[in-house]
Amino acid sequence: MRVALPDRPGSLGAVASALGTVSADIVAVEIVEKFEGYAIDDFMLHLPAGALADSLVTACRNIPDVEVLWLSYYPETWGLLADVDVLNDMSEHPGEAERILVDAAPQTFHVTWALMVDRDRGTVLHRSELAPDLTDEQVDVLGDLTTLSARELPDGWLPHWNDTLLAIAPVRYGAHSVVLGRNGGPEFLKSELARLSHLAALTNVS
């Protein structure tokens, strides 16, 4: 659950207390961005059997100046990976750095899927478990992959796929780009694009 809350003492505790009233167990909290007196935090939560996810939104709605920006299912098999963990793994296995980044991206950036694309050939080099299996002709639907950017693909961009938000970053060497996809949001923040760009710049084409 992504939440915007005032960047002042007591705000995080108020959200935690509200979530406790609906028996939500907080597994982890991650600060995504801070700006103009506000913070954007990601909460990893576990709900008891039978509890409705909407109860989380209702619980937070009663806290002044707090807004739930996004709520989504996070697979139980996924853990949390910090940028430094990904960097360490990439450093230990430089020849596999691009694959490591793609495989780690869903847990590191809380996205649905990730791809590594060869821009010159228009082909997908590697994809995460939930990523679309794009043909060479379908790669074009992703748009310009040459610059760091974020964009939205409309509902139906692929048959049976809903609207999807993309974050794109070229790697340092060669003509490869990493593409992250979030089905249904939220929008990628500037801090997330900066992190993605940093990790992508530290990969090497073997």
Secondary structure, 3 states (H helix, E strand, C coil): CEEEEECCCCHHHHHHHHHHCCCCEEEEEEEEEEECCEEEEEEEEECCCCCCCHHHHHHHHCCCCCEEEECCCCCCCCCCCCHHHHHHHHHHCHHHHHHHHHHHHHHHHCCCEEEEEECCCCEEEEECCCCCCCCCCHHHHHCCCCCCEEEEECCCCCCCCCCEEEEEEECCCCCEEEEEEEECCCCCCHHHHHHHHHHHHCCCCC
